[in-house]
Amino acid sequence: MENILVAGATGTTGKKIVQLLKASQYFEPIAMVRNEQQQAEFLAHDVKTVMGDLEQDVSHTTKNIDKVIFAAGSGGKNVKGVDQDGAIKMVDASSKWNVKKFVMLSSMGADQPEKSEKLQDYLKAKHNADEYLKSSNLNYAIVRPGSLTNNAGEGKIKLAKSLNEQGEITRDDVAQTLVRSLHDDAANKETFEIIKGETLIGKALETIK
């Protein structure tokens, strides 16, 4: 079993990722939490935790970790400190401890943040974090979903390096795609976009090997 650190484990998508990892025969989730109350919630469900705050030093959090999923976000409250600099710190921490793969939850539009009117600061932060990961020595998958919904997942997506269309996708299917991207034979040093579609997630990921 590989130890998977989930940064952003307390978020809506993060919780879904932890559940999927817990049900997996390959991965052991380790939830990154900021306080003892969050820690207690995960421990109650038999999920290991590590204390870490993206706005502080996180260099210790990736010790004995095989792979990382970064699904954290500030919800617009501190895009530079969390979405950008927090992600960059996690990349550095992962490099320090020789993490085997870093799966980044990014966003559609992060390749051209200047084109967005409303989300420019957020997309710029995501863009900078993505570029930093690409320039690191880590193996990575950068997943850029369309707008997230809370509908039930369908297990099917539309995937391309650049989709050239807008669309939405359920958090369930995003979580599933992130977890699938952890596998050694999926999405190595790749960046791709996803929205809801007709192709099974595993099959869709095979198209970008």
Secondary structure, 3 states (H helix, E strand, C coil): CEEEEEECCCCHHHHHHHHHHHHCCCEEEEEEECCHHHHHHHHHCCCEEEECCCCCCCCCCCCCCCEEEECCCCCCCCHHHHHHHHHHHHHHHHHHCCCCEEEEECCCCCCCHHHCCCCHHHHHHHHHHHHHHHCCCCCEEEEEECEEECCCCCCEEEEECCCCCCCEEEHHHHHHHHHHCCCCCCCCCEEEEEEECCEEHHHHHHCCC
